[in-house]
Amino acid sequence: MTKILNIVKGISREFEESNLSLPFDQCGLDSFDLLVVRVRLENETEQRIPDSQWISFKSFQDIQNYLDQITPLAPEQAETAGITSHRKIVMNMPQMAIGGLSESWLFKEFGDLHWGMTCDALNSKSHDLLDELGNRLYATFVRIRIESSHHLKQFQENEQLDFQGRLSRFGKSMFFSDIAVRGEGKQIKASLMTTFSVRHSNNKSLLKGEPSIPANCPAISLSTMPHFAEEYREMRKGNMRELALRDEIFCAQKELLFEMTYRINPYQDLNGVNLLYFAAYPMISDYCEMEFIRHKREEDSSSSYWPLEASNIARDVFYYGNCDLDDRIVFGVNSFQLTGDRRLMIATSLFRESDRQLIANIFSIKELTDRGKALLRLAVDPAHFIEQR
């Protein structure tokens, strides 16, 4: 059990050896932790554990008993050339919103590139992806970070955008892509991370799954879990105290300064399989942020101009769960501060209303016009307003 204990303590230093015999739901680790344990264990033992076997385990002791009875297999051979993607798009009205590049479209394009490279790596069409038990697998975005050299309203109609992406993986279920977008003297960098899920009775019951990795899979196989994923794991567990985003530092806070309820719009918020679309999360946050700015100034119609006066320059989205159509989303503001002359840092959270389960943390940096800065000052309670220079 020494190897398993070392792996688990590398994830949670507080983990006690006596917990190895406890059921998974009592040992202090969540589903993402167990996914990391599985990947690291398979890498270190050079032994792949079938899905049908893995779901039968109730504790780490069960895993050890299984490993004691099998003969190690030869490690998988993987190509190192990698999977890449390249496309050029001219920015026209379908790619635009509110006077600049549409962030909703941009998220969808990044997701399409990532998912396309993943399917290429697995040598499968998306609807054919199954786990070893025959269950349909869905890509689950767990983190997306975007950092731009210019705010999105500075990208203009008819500008050509050049997308270049590269895919890598850690184990069988964590896939990562780094995507660069080059415009006319402007650049956006994006990092994406997905796992795989199996859906059962509803959108709340998404369970982790694994696809079959083909022989000589061309996706770069990483020997250690990237820092990008380590940060996600720590944020998910509530252990992150600070987050760096485009040369700014966010302090992670759980308290809410403002909250409101959002009713899901199925025509724009759901994807093709009726899950809350990953690209909808930041847009829901932006819509509710506009209401937050309007909240203190209901008598002042100028507050509705907030989307015209604030434009994203960086975003980091941590995804933890999904939501059913008949449920609602609670939006909360954790922190906001003006840094520099016209840059707003705002941290927000999304919860399911039915069980108050946190489903996302969103960190955004926005460039403000003079009017946007004035609107912020008018809308926000001075007791909560923080300004840095």
Contacts in CASP RR format, 6 or more apart in sequence:
PFRMAT RR
TARGET T0000
AUTHOR 0000-0000-0000
METHOD contacts of the structure
MODEL  1
MTKILNIVKGISREFEESNLSLPFDQCGLDSFDLLVVRVRLENETEQRIP
DSQWISFKSFQDIQNYLDQITPLAPEQAETAGITSHRKIVMNMPQMAIGG
LSESWLFKEFGDLHWGMTCDALNSKSHDLLDELGNRLYATFVRIRIESSH
HLKQFQENEQLDFQGRLSRFGKSMFFSDIAVRGEGKQIKASLMTTFSVRH
SNNKSLLKGEPSIPANCPAISLSTMPHFAEEYREMRKGNMRELALRDEIF
CAQKELLFEMTYRINPYQDLNGVNLLYFAAYPMISDYCEMEFIRHKREED
SSSSYWPLEASNIARDVFYYGNCDLDDRIVFGVNSFQLTGDRRLMIATSL
FRESDRQLIANIFSIKELTDRGKALLRLAVDPAHFIEQR
1 17 0 8 1.000
1 20 0 8 1.000
1 60 0 8 1.000
1 61 0 8 1.000
1 64 0 8 1.000
3 41 0 8 1.000
3 44 0 8 1.000
3 45 0 8 1.000
4 20 0 8 1.000
4 37 0 8 1.000
4 41 0 8 1.000
4 60 0 8 1.000
4 63 0 8 1.000
4 64 0 8 1.000
5 15 0 8 1.000
5 17 0 8 1.000
5 20 0 8 1.000
7 37 0 8 1.000
7 40 0 8 1.000
7 41 0 8 1.000
7 44 0 8 1.000
8 15 0 8 1.000
8 20 0 8 1.000
8 29 0 8 1.000
8 37 0 8 1.000
8 60 0 8 1.000
9 15 0 8 1.000
11 29 0 8 1.000
11 33 0 8 1.000
11 36 0 8 1.000
11 37 0 8 1.000
11 233 0 8 1.000
12 28 0 8 1.000
12 29 0 8 1.000
12 33 0 8 1.000
15 27 0 8 1.000
15 28 0 8 1.000
15 29 0 8 1.000
19 26 0 8 1.000
19 27 0 8 1.000
19 28 0 8 1.000
19 60 0 8 1.000
20 27 0 8 1.000
20 59 0 8 1.000
20 60 0 8 1.000
20 61 0 8 1.000
20 64 0 8 1.000
21 59 0 8 1.000
21 60 0 8 1.000
21 61 0 8 1.000
22 59 0 8 1.000
23 58 0 8 1.000
23 59 0 8 1.000
24 34 0 8 1.000
24 57 0 8 1.000
24 58 0 8 1.000
24 59 0 8 1.000
27 59 0 8 1.000
27 60 0 8 1.000
29 37 0 8 1.000
30 236 0 8 1.000
30 237 0 8 1.000
31 207 0 8 1.000
31 208 0 8 1.000
32 142 0 8 1.000
32 195 0 8 1.000
32 208 0 8 1.000
32 232 0 8 1.000
32 233 0 8 1.000
32 236 0 8 1.000
33 233 0 8 1.000
33 237 0 8 1.000
34 208 0 8 1.000
35 173 0 8 1.000
35 174 0 8 1.000
35 195 0 8 1.000
35 208 0 8 1.000
36 225 0 8 1.000
36 229 0 8 1.000
36 233 0 8 1.000
38 49 0 8 1.000
38 54 0 8 1.000
39 170 0 8 1.000
39 171 0 8 1.000
39 172 0 8 1.000
39 173 0 8 1.000
39 174 0 8 1.000
39 225 0 8 1.000
40 225 0 8 1.000
41 49 0 8 1.000
41 63 0 8 1.000
42 48 0 8 1.000
42 49 0 8 1.000
42 171 0 8 1.000
42 172 0 8 1.000
43 171 0 8 1.000
43 223 0 8 1.000
45 67 0 8 1.000
45 72 0 8 1.000
46 72 0 8 1.000
46 73 0 8 1.000
46 74 0 8 1.000
46 75 0 8 1.000
47 67 0 8 1.000
47 70 0 8 1.000
47 72 0 8 1.000
47 73 0 8 1.000
48 73 0 8 1.000
48 76 0 8 1.000
48 172 0 8 1.000
49 63 0 8 1.000
49 66 0 8 1.000
50 132 0 8 1.000
51 131 0 8 1.000
51 132 0 8 1.000
51 133 0 8 1.000
51 209 0 8 1.000
51 210 0 8 1.000
52 132 0 8 1.000
52 133 0 8 1.000
53 66 0 8 1.000
55 133 0 8 1.000
56 62 0 8 1.000
57 63 0 8 1.000
57 66 0 8 1.000
76 213 0 8 1.000
76 215 0 8 1.000
76 217 0 8 1.000
76 221 0 8 1.000
77 215 0 8 1.000
77 216 0 8 1.000
78 216 0 8 1.000
78 217 0 8 1.000
78 218 0 8 1.000
78 219 0 8 1.000
78 220 0 8 1.000
78 221 0 8 1.000
79 216 0 8 1.000
79 217 0 8 1.000
79 218 0 8 1.000
80 220 0 8 1.000
80 221 0 8 1.000
81 218 0 8 1.000
82 166 0 8 1.000
82 167 0 8 1.000
82 168 0 8 1.000
82 218 0 8 1.000
82 219 0 8 1.000
82 220 0 8 1.000
83 117 0 8 1.000
83 120 0 8 1.000
83 121 0 8 1.000
83 166 0 8 1.000
83 167 0 8 1.000
83 218 0 8 1.000
83 219 0 8 1.000
83 220 0 8 1.000
84 117 0 8 1.000
84 164 0 8 1.000
84 165 0 8 1.000
84 166 0 8 1.000
84 167 0 8 1.000
85 113 0 8 1.000
85 116 0 8 1.000
85 117 0 8 1.000
85 163 0 8 1.000
85 164 0 8 1.000
85 165 0 8 1.000
85 166 0 8 1.000
85 167 0 8 1.000
86 162 0 8 1.000
86 163 0 8 1.000
86 164 0 8 1.000
86 165 0 8 1.000
87 113 0 8 1.000
87 163 0 8 1.000
88 160 0 8 1.000
88 161 0 8 1.000
88 162 0 8 1.000
88 163 0 8 1.000
89 95 0 8 1.000
89 109 0 8 1.000
89 160 0 8 1.000
89 161 0 8 1.000
89 163 0 8 1.000
90 158 0 8 1.000
90 159 0 8 1.000
90 160 0 8 1.000
90 161 0 8 1.000
91 101 0 8 1.000
91 155 0 8 1.000
91 156 0 8 1.000
91 157 0 8 1.000
91 158 0 8 1.000
91 159 0 8 1.000
91 160 0 8 1.000
91 161 0 8 1.000
92 157 0 8 1.000
92 158 0 8 1.000
93 157 0 8 1.000
94 105 0 8 1.000
95 101 0 8 1.000
95 102 0 8 1.000
95 105 0 8 1.000
95 106 0 8 1.000
95 161 0 8 1.000
96 102 0 8 1.000
96 105 0 8 1.000
96 157 0 8 1.000
97 103 0 8 1.000
97 104 0 8 1.000
97 105 0 8 1.000
98 153 0 8 1.000
98 307 0 8 1.000
98 308 0 8 1.000
98 311 0 8 1.000
99 153 0 8 1.000
99 308 0 8 1.000
100 152 0 8 1.000
100 153 0 8 1.000
100 154 0 8 1.000
100 155 0 8 1.000
100 156 0 8 1.000
100 157 0 8 1.000
100 311 0 8 1.000
101 152 0 8 1.000
101 153 0 8 1.000
101 155 0 8 1.000
102 152 0 8 1.000
103 152 0 8 1.000
103 282 0 8 1.000
103 283 0 8 1.000
103 286 0 8 1.000
103 312 0 8 1.000
103 315 0 8 1.000
104 279 0 8 1.000
104 280 0 8 1.000
104 283 0 8 1.000
106 146 0 8 1.000
106 152 0 8 1.000
106 181 0 8 1.000
106 188 0 8 1.000
107 144 0 8 1.000
107 278 0 8 1.000
107 279 0 8 1.000
107 282 0 8 1.000
108 279 0 8 1.000
109 163 0 8 1.000
110 144 0 8 1.000
110 146 0 8 1.000
110 177 0 8 1.000
110 179 0 8 1.000
110 190 0 8 1.000
110 192 0 8 1.000
111 141 0 8 1.000
111 192 0 8 1.000
111 278 0 8 1.000
111 279 0 8 1.000
113 163 0 8 1.000
113 165 0 8 1.000
113 177 0 8 1.000
113 179 0 8 1.000
114 139 0 8 1.000
114 167 0 8 1.000
114 175 0 8 1.000
114 177 0 8 1.000
114 179 0 8 1.000
114 192 0 8 1.000
114 194 0 8 1.000
115 126 0 8 1.000
115 139 0 8 1.000
115 194 0 8 1.000
116 126 0 8 1.000
117 165 0 8 1.000
117 166 0 8 1.000
117 167 0 8 1.000
117 177 0 8 1.000
117 219 0 8 1.000
118 139 0 8 1.000
118 167 0 8 1.000
118 175 0 8 1.000
118 194 0 8 1.000
118 219 0 8 1.000
119 125 0 8 1.000
119 126 0 8 1.000
119 129 0 8 1.000
120 218 0 8 1.000
121 167 0 8 1.000
121 169 0 8 1.000
121 175 0 8 1.000
121 217 0 8 1.000
121 218 0 8 1.000
121 219 0 8 1.000
122 129 0 8 1.000
122 211 0 8 1.000
122 212 0 8 1.000
122 213 0 8 1.000
122 214 0 8 1.000
122 217 0 8 1.000
123 214 0 8 1.000
124 211 0 8 1.000
126 139 0 8 1.000
127 136 0 8 1.000
129 136 0 8 1.000
129 137 0 8 1.000
129 196 0 8 1.000
129 211 0 8 1.000
130 136 0 8 1.000
130 137 0 8 1.000
130 211 0 8 1.000
131 137 0 8 1.000
131 196 0 8 1.000
131 198 0 8 1.000
131 209 0 8 1.000
131 210 0 8 1.000
131 211 0 8 1.000
131 212 0 8 1.000
132 210 0 8 1.000
132 212 0 8 1.000
135 198 0 8 1.000
135 209 0 8 1.000
136 198 0 8 1.000
136 199 0 8 1.000
137 196 0 8 1.000
137 197 0 8 1.000
137 198 0 8 1.000
137 209 0 8 1.000
137 211 0 8 1.000
138 196 0 8 1.000
138 197 0 8 1.000
138 198 0 8 1.000
138 199 0 8 1.000
138 206 0 8 1.000
138 273 0 8 1.000
138 275 0 8 1.000
139 175 0 8 1.000
139 194 0 8 1.000
139 196 0 8 1.000
140 194 0 8 1.000
140 195 0 8 1.000
140 196 0 8 1.000
140 197 0 8 1.000
140 206 0 8 1.000
140 319 0 8 1.000
141 192 0 8 1.000
141 193 0 8 1.000
141 194 0 8 1.000
141 278 0 8 1.000
141 319 0 8 1.000
142 193 0 8 1.000
142 194 0 8 1.000
142 195 0 8 1.000
142 232 0 8 1.000
142 318 0 8 1.000
142 319 0 8 1.000
142 320 0 8 1.000
143 191 0 8 1.000
143 192 0 8 1.000
143 193 0 8 1.000
143 228 0 8 1.000
143 229 0 8 1.000
143 231 0 8 1.000
143 232 0 8 1.000
143 316 0 8 1.000
143 317 0 8 1.000
143 318 0 8 1.000
143 319 0 8 1.000
144 190 0 8 1.000
144 191 0 8 1.000
144 192 0 8 1.000
144 193 0 8 1.000
144 278 0 8 1.000
144 315 0 8 1.000
144 316 0 8 1.000
144 317 0 8 1.000
144 319 0 8 1.000
145 190 0 8 1.000
145 191 0 8 1.000
145 228 0 8 1.000
145 245 0 8 1.000
145 314 0 8 1.000
145 315 0 8 1.000
145 316 0 8 1.000
145 317 0 8 1.000
146 188 0 8 1.000
146 189 0 8 1.000
146 190 0 8 1.000
146 312 0 8 1.000
146 314 0 8 1.000
146 315 0 8 1.000
146 316 0 8 1.000
147 188 0 8 1.000
147 189 0 8 1.000
147 190 0 8 1.000
147 245 0 8 1.000
147 246 0 8 1.000
147 313 0 8 1.000
147 314 0 8 1.000
148 186 0 8 1.000
148 187 0 8 1.000
148 188 0 8 1.000
148 189 0 8 1.000
148 312 0 8 1.000
148 313 0 8 1.000
148 314 0 8 1.000
149 185 0 8 1.000
149 186 0 8 1.000
149 187 0 8 1.000
149 188 0 8 1.000
150 186 0 8 1.000
150 313 0 8 1.000
151 311 0 8 1.000
151 312 0 8 1.000
151 313 0 8 1.000
151 366 0 8 1.000
151 367 0 8 1.000
152 311 0 8 1.000
152 312 0 8 1.000
152 313 0 8 1.000
153 311 0 8 1.000
154 186 0 8 1.000
154 311 0 8 1.000
155 161 0 8 1.000
155 183 0 8 1.000
155 186 0 8 1.000
159 183 0 8 1.000
159 184 0 8 1.000
160 183 0 8 1.000
160 184 0 8 1.000
161 181 0 8 1.000
161 182 0 8 1.000
161 183 0 8 1.000
162 181 0 8 1.000
162 182 0 8 1.000
162 183 0 8 1.000
163 179 0 8 1.000
163 180 0 8 1.000
163 181 0 8 1.000
164 179 0 8 1.000
164 180 0 8 1.000
164 182 0 8 1.000
165 177 0 8 1.000
165 178 0 8 1.000
165 179 0 8 1.000
165 180 0 8 1.000
166 177 0 8 1.000
166 178 0 8 1.000
166 179 0 8 1.000
166 220 0 8 1.000
167 175 0 8 1.000
167 176 0 8 1.000
167 177 0 8 1.000
167 219 0 8 1.000
167 220 0 8 1.000
168 175 0 8 1.000
168 176 0 8 1.000
168 177 0 8 1.000
168 219 0 8 1.000
168 220 0 8 1.000
168 221 0 8 1.000
168 222 0 8 1.000
169 175 0 8 1.000
169 176 0 8 1.000
169 217 0 8 1.000
169 219 0 8 1.000
169 220 0 8 1.000
169 221 0 8 1.000
169 222 0 8 1.000
170 176 0 8 1.000
170 221 0 8 1.000
170 222 0 8 1.000
170 224 0 8 1.000
170 225 0 8 1.000
170 226 0 8 1.000
170 229 0 8 1.000
171 213 0 8 1.000
171 221 0 8 1.000
171 222 0 8 1.000
172 210 0 8 1.000
172 211 0 8 1.000
172 212 0 8 1.000
172 213 0 8 1.000
173 195 0 8 1.000
173 196 0 8 1.000
173 208 0 8 1.000
173 209 0 8 1.000
173 210 0 8 1.000
173 211 0 8 1.000
174 193 0 8 1.000
174 194 0 8 1.000
174 195 0 8 1.000
174 225 0 8 1.000
174 229 0 8 1.000
175 193 0 8 1.000
175 194 0 8 1.000
175 195 0 8 1.000
175 219 0 8 1.000
176 191 0 8 1.000
176 192 0 8 1.000
176 193 0 8 1.000
176 222 0 8 1.000
176 226 0 8 1.000
176 228 0 8 1.000
176 229 0 8 1.000
177 190 0 8 1.000
177 191 0 8 1.000
177 192 0 8 1.000
178 189 0 8 1.000
178 190 0 8 1.000
178 191 0 8 1.000
179 189 0 8 1.000
179 190 0 8 1.000
179 191 0 8 1.000
179 192 0 8 1.000
180 187 0 8 1.000
180 188 0 8 1.000
180 189 0 8 1.000
180 190 0 8 1.000
181 187 0 8 1.000
181 188 0 8 1.000
181 189 0 8 1.000
181 190 0 8 1.000
191 228 0 8 1.000
193 228 0 8 1.000
193 229 0 8 1.000
193 232 0 8 1.000
195 208 0 8 1.000
195 209 0 8 1.000
196 208 0 8 1.000
196 209 0 8 1.000
196 210 0 8 1.000
196 211 0 8 1.000
197 206 0 8 1.000
197 207 0 8 1.000
197 208 0 8 1.000
197 209 0 8 1.000
198 206 0 8 1.000
198 207 0 8 1.000
198 208 0 8 1.000
198 209 0 8 1.000
199 205 0 8 1.000
199 206 0 8 1.000
199 273 0 8 1.000
199 275 0 8 1.000
200 206 0 8 1.000
200 207 0 8 1.000
202 324 0 8 1.000
203 274 0 8 1.000
203 275 0 8 1.000
203 276 0 8 1.000
203 322 0 8 1.000
203 323 0 8 1.000
203 324 0 8 1.000
204 321 0 8 1.000
204 322 0 8 1.000
204 323 0 8 1.000
204 324 0 8 1.000
204 352 0 8 1.000
204 355 0 8 1.000
204 357 0 8 1.000
206 321 0 8 1.000
206 322 0 8 1.000
231 240 0 8 1.000
231 243 0 8 1.000
232 318 0 8 1.000
234 240 0 8 1.000
235 243 0 8 1.000
235 252 0 8 1.000
235 318 0 8 1.000
235 361 0 8 1.000
236 318 0 8 1.000
236 320 0 8 1.000
238 252 0 8 1.000
240 252 0 8 1.000
241 251 0 8 1.000
241 252 0 8 1.000
242 249 0 8 1.000
242 250 0 8 1.000
242 251 0 8 1.000
242 252 0 8 1.000
243 249 0 8 1.000
243 250 0 8 1.000
243 252 0 8 1.000
243 316 0 8 1.000
243 363 0 8 1.000
244 250 0 8 1.000
245 314 0 8 1.000
245 316 0 8 1.000
245 363 0 8 1.000
245 365 0 8 1.000
246 313 0 8 1.000
246 314 0 8 1.000
246 365 0 8 1.000
248 314 0 8 1.000
248 339 0 8 1.000
248 343 0 8 1.000
248 345 0 8 1.000
248 365 0 8 1.000
250 335 0 8 1.000
250 345 0 8 1.000
250 347 0 8 1.000
250 363 0 8 1.000
251 335 0 8 1.000
252 334 0 8 1.000
252 347 0 8 1.000
252 361 0 8 1.000
253 334 0 8 1.000
253 335 0 8 1.000
253 347 0 8 1.000
254 334 0 8 1.000
255 334 0 8 1.000
256 332 0 8 1.000
256 333 0 8 1.000
256 334 0 8 1.000
256 349 0 8 1.000
257 332 0 8 1.000
257 333 0 8 1.000
257 334 0 8 1.000
257 335 0 8 1.000
257 336 0 8 1.000
257 384 0 8 1.000
258 292 0 8 1.000
258 295 0 8 1.000
258 332 0 8 1.000
258 333 0 8 1.000
259 330 0 8 1.000
259 331 0 8 1.000
259 332 0 8 1.000
259 333 0 8 1.000
260 288 0 8 1.000
260 291 0 8 1.000
260 292 0 8 1.000
260 295 0 8 1.000
260 330 0 8 1.000
260 331 0 8 1.000
260 332 0 8 1.000
261 328 0 8 1.000
261 329 0 8 1.000
261 330 0 8 1.000
261 331 0 8 1.000
261 353 0 8 1.000
262 284 0 8 1.000
262 287 0 8 1.000
262 288 0 8 1.000
262 328 0 8 1.000
262 329 0 8 1.000
262 330 0 8 1.000
262 331 0 8 1.000
263 328 0 8 1.000
264 270 0 8 1.000
264 276 0 8 1.000
264 323 0 8 1.000
264 325 0 8 1.000
264 327 0 8 1.000
264 328 0 8 1.000
264 329 0 8 1.000
266 274 0 8 1.000
266 325 0 8 1.000
268 280 0 8 1.000
268 283 0 8 1.000
269 276 0 8 1.000
269 277 0 8 1.000
269 280 0 8 1.000
269 283 0 8 1.000
269 284 0 8 1.000
270 276 0 8 1.000
270 277 0 8 1.000
270 280 0 8 1.000
270 325 0 8 1.000
271 277 0 8 1.000
271 278 0 8 1.000
274 325 0 8 1.000
275 322 0 8 1.000
276 322 0 8 1.000
276 323 0 8 1.000
276 359 0 8 1.000
278 317 0 8 1.000
278 319 0 8 1.000
281 317 0 8 1.000
281 319 0 8 1.000
281 350 0 8 1.000
281 359 0 8 1.000
281 360 0 8 1.000
281 362 0 8 1.000
282 315 0 8 1.000
282 317 0 8 1.000
282 362 0 8 1.000
282 364 0 8 1.000
284 329 0 8 1.000
284 331 0 8 1.000
284 350 0 8 1.000
285 331 0 8 1.000
285 348 0 8 1.000
285 350 0 8 1.000
285 360 0 8 1.000
285 362 0 8 1.000
285 364 0 8 1.000
286 307 0 8 1.000
288 331 0 8 1.000
288 332 0 8 1.000
288 348 0 8 1.000
289 306 0 8 1.000
289 333 0 8 1.000
289 346 0 8 1.000
289 348 0 8 1.000
290 304 0 8 1.000
290 306 0 8 1.000
290 307 0 8 1.000
292 333 0 8 1.000
292 379 0 8 1.000
293 303 0 8 1.000
293 306 0 8 1.000
293 375 0 8 1.000
293 376 0 8 1.000
293 379 0 8 1.000
293 380 0 8 1.000
294 303 0 8 1.000
294 304 0 8 1.000
294 306 0 8 1.000
294 379 0 8 1.000
295 379 0 8 1.000
296 378 0 8 1.000
296 379 0 8 1.000
296 380 0 8 1.000
296 381 0 8 1.000
297 303 0 8 1.000
297 375 0 8 1.000
297 378 0 8 1.000
297 379 0 8 1.000
300 378 0 8 1.000
302 375 0 8 1.000
303 375 0 8 1.000
303 378 0 8 1.000
303 379 0 8 1.000
305 371 0 8 1.000
305 372 0 8 1.000
305 375 0 8 1.000
306 372 0 8 1.000
306 375 0 8 1.000
309 368 0 8 1.000
309 369 0 8 1.000
309 371 0 8 1.000
309 372 0 8 1.000
309 375 0 8 1.000
310 344 0 8 1.000
310 366 0 8 1.000
310 367 0 8 1.000
310 368 0 8 1.000
310 369 0 8 1.000
310 372 0 8 1.000
311 366 0 8 1.000
311 367 0 8 1.000
312 364 0 8 1.000
312 365 0 8 1.000
312 366 0 8 1.000
312 367 0 8 1.000
313 343 0 8 1.000
313 365 0 8 1.000
313 366 0 8 1.000
313 367 0 8 1.000
314 364 0 8 1.000
314 365 0 8 1.000
315 362 0 8 1.000
315 363 0 8 1.000
315 364 0 8 1.000
315 365 0 8 1.000
316 362 0 8 1.000
316 363 0 8 1.000
316 364 0 8 1.000
317 360 0 8 1.000
317 361 0 8 1.000
317 362 0 8 1.000
317 363 0 8 1.000
318 360 0 8 1.000
318 361 0 8 1.000
318 362 0 8 1.000
319 359 0 8 1.000
319 360 0 8 1.000
320 357 0 8 1.000
320 358 0 8 1.000
320 359 0 8 1.000
320 360 0 8 1.000
320 361 0 8 1.000
321 357 0 8 1.000
321 359 0 8 1.000
321 360 0 8 1.000
322 359 0 8 1.000
323 329 0 8 1.000
323 352 0 8 1.000
323 359 0 8 1.000
324 354 0 8 1.000
327 352 0 8 1.000
327 353 0 8 1.000
327 354 0 8 1.000
328 352 0 8 1.000
328 353 0 8 1.000
328 354 0 8 1.000
329 350 0 8 1.000
329 351 0 8 1.000
329 352 0 8 1.000
329 353 0 8 1.000
329 359 0 8 1.000
330 350 0 8 1.000
330 351 0 8 1.000
330 352 0 8 1.000
330 353 0 8 1.000
330 356 0 8 1.000
331 348 0 8 1.000
331 349 0 8 1.000
331 350 0 8 1.000
332 348 0 8 1.000
332 349 0 8 1.000
332 350 0 8 1.000
332 351 0 8 1.000
333 346 0 8 1.000
333 347 0 8 1.000
333 348 0 8 1.000
334 347 0 8 1.000
334 348 0 8 1.000
334 349 0 8 1.000
334 361 0 8 1.000
335 345 0 8 1.000
335 346 0 8 1.000
335 347 0 8 1.000
335 386 0 8 1.000
336 344 0 8 1.000
336 345 0 8 1.000
336 346 0 8 1.000
336 347 0 8 1.000
336 380 0 8 1.000
336 384 0 8 1.000
336 385 0 8 1.000
336 386 0 8 1.000
337 344 0 8 1.000
337 345 0 8 1.000
337 385 0 8 1.000
337 386 0 8 1.000
337 387 0 8 1.000
337 388 0 8 1.000
338 344 0 8 1.000
338 345 0 8 1.000
338 368 0 8 1.000
338 373 0 8 1.000
338 376 0 8 1.000
338 385 0 8 1.000
338 386 0 8 1.000
338 387 0 8 1.000
338 388 0 8 1.000
339 345 0 8 1.000
339 387 0 8 1.000
339 388 0 8 1.000
339 389 0 8 1.000
340 388 0 8 1.000
340 389 0 8 1.000
342 367 0 8 1.000
342 368 0 8 1.000
342 369 0 8 1.000
342 370 0 8 1.000
342 372 0 8 1.000
342 373 0 8 1.000
343 365 0 8 1.000
343 366 0 8 1.000
343 367 0 8 1.000
343 368 0 8 1.000
344 364 0 8 1.000
344 365 0 8 1.000
344 366 0 8 1.000
344 368 0 8 1.000
344 376 0 8 1.000
345 363 0 8 1.000
345 364 0 8 1.000
345 365 0 8 1.000
346 363 0 8 1.000
346 364 0 8 1.000
346 366 0 8 1.000
347 361 0 8 1.000
347 362 0 8 1.000
347 363 0 8 1.000
347 364 0 8 1.000
348 361 0 8 1.000
348 362 0 8 1.000
348 364 0 8 1.000
349 358 0 8 1.000
349 360 0 8 1.000
349 361 0 8 1.000
349 362 0 8 1.000
350 358 0 8 1.000
350 359 0 8 1.000
350 360 0 8 1.000
350 362 0 8 1.000
351 357 0 8 1.000
351 358 0 8 1.000
351 359 0 8 1.000
352 359 0 8 1.000
368 376 0 8 1.000
377 385 0 8 1.000
END
